[in-house]
Amino acid sequence: MSREYAKAVGSRLRAIRIQQGLSLQGVEQKSRGRWKTAAVGSYERGDRMISVHQLSELAGFYGVPVSALLPNEDQLPPRERRPRTVLNLEKLAQAPPDTSALVRRWVAQIQRQRDDYAGHVLSIRDGDLRALALLHDTTPQEFADRLRSWGVLETTFPEPDEPE
């Protein structure tokens, strides 16, 4: 959960609590100590992440559906469009075998984990690129440059409504 989303959930929590005429101390008293003042306050400020289980329990305590504690889409800040790092698997198959073997084995393992063998591309995380660079005894930037020289590394931006 992003910090912005946690703040939006917190705002909903605070609104429900206030609608019910409860102070933070009142929540702790009414719940017989189940919901501590400091914890509920932290959730409401978005300083502390609330688990789905806790959110469900708190909704039950307030006597509202969980959906009442979730922010509406228009209450959320716009999502940042971060670049997506993508490996072109067709180009990887054409890369120099002696220097690309480790990357090929890593990709094959990821495909097995994802049960995705038909893809022509593979999205990877920044941490994946750092790990691969470490295995190749190079920096992430140098490794990215190597992948680009093979035509394997692509950077794309997701569409505004596409999940990241």
N, C-alpha and C positions, 0 to 999 in steps of 0.2 A: 504494500500500500504506500503510495507516495505521501510525502508530508502535506501537500496541498489537499489530497483526498482525506487524510486524517483530520485536517482542520475543518473540512466541510462536514465530515461525520460528527466531529466535536460540536460544531455549531448546531446540528440537528439534535444532538443529545441535550445540549443546554436548553434549546427551545422547548423540548418535550418536558424537561425537568421544571422549567419556569411555568409552563402551561399548567402543570400539576400543582403549582404553588409550593414547590419544595426548594429549600436551600441545599447546598452541598452537605451541610451537617444534618439536615432533615433526611436526606437520602441514606446517610449512614445510620441514623437512628431508626428510620422506618424499616431498613433492611436488617436491623439487629447486627450491624457490623459487617455484613456480607460485602457491602459496597463502601469502601473507605473514602473519606472526603478527599484525600490527596490523590487517590487513583482516579476517581470520577472527574475531579478537576483537571487532571493531566489528560484524560481522554477528551474532555471538552475543549481544551486548548490545542489539542493535536500534538502535544509534547510526547505522548505515549501512544503507541499503536494498540488498538483493541483487537483481540482475536475474534473470529467469527463466532466461536462458542460463547465468549464473554458478551459479545454484542447481542446474541440471541437471549442469553440469560437476563441482560439488562432490559431488553425489550419486554420480556416476560414480567420483570419487576415493575416496569412502568405500565404494563397492560396494553401495549401497542404492538402491532406487527413489526417485524424487523425492517420491512420496507419503509416504515415511518422514520426510521433512524438513518436511512441512506439519503444522501443528497440527490436532488434532481439534476439532470444533465446540465441545465442552464445555470446551476449554482457552482459548477466546477470551473476552475481556470482552464484556459485552452491548453491542450497537451503539447508539449514540446516535440517537434518532429526531429528526432535524432536520426542520423544516417545509419543505414543497415549495411553491415559488411557481408558480402556474398561471395562465395567461391563458385566459379564456373567449372563444373565437373567435366564438361566436354573438353575444355582447354587443359584441365589438369591431366586428363588421359593422354594428352599430347606433350606434356612437359617432360623435360629430361629425366629418364627413369632413375638414374643414379642419385639425383638430388631431390627427387620428388617422392621417393618410395615411402618415407615416414609420413608425409602428408597424406598420401593415398591410403595407407593403413589406418591413419587416424580418421579420415573421411569414411572409410568402410565401417569402422566401429560406430561412428555417429549414425550412419545410415541404419545399422542393425538396431541400435538403441531406439531410434525414431521409427523403425519399421517403414523406412522410406527409401525404396530402391529405384523408383522411376524418375526421381528428380534430376533435372539438368543443372540445378544450382543448389547450394547449401548455405543457409544463413548461419553465421557464427557470431559469437559474442566477442567483445574486446578482450576478455580474459582468455578466450580460446587462442586468439592471435598471439597474446603474450606467452602463453604456454608453448605454443608451437615454435615461437622464436627462441625460447629458452632451450627447447629440445634441439634446435639447430645451432645453438651456441652463438646467437646473434641478438641484436636489439629488435624490438617489435617493428620499428620503422624500416630497418634494413631487411627484415623478413618480408614485410609488406611490399617493399620495393622489388624483392625477388619474385614474389607472387605476381606483381603487376608486369614484370618483364616476361613472365610466362603467359600473360593474358588471363590469369586465373582470378585475380582479385578485382571485384567490382564493388562500388559503393553506391547504394541507391537510397532514396528517401521514400518512406511509405506514404501512401495516399492519406489525406486527412482522416478518413473514416476506417482505414485499414489498421488492424491491431498490430502493435509492435512486438 
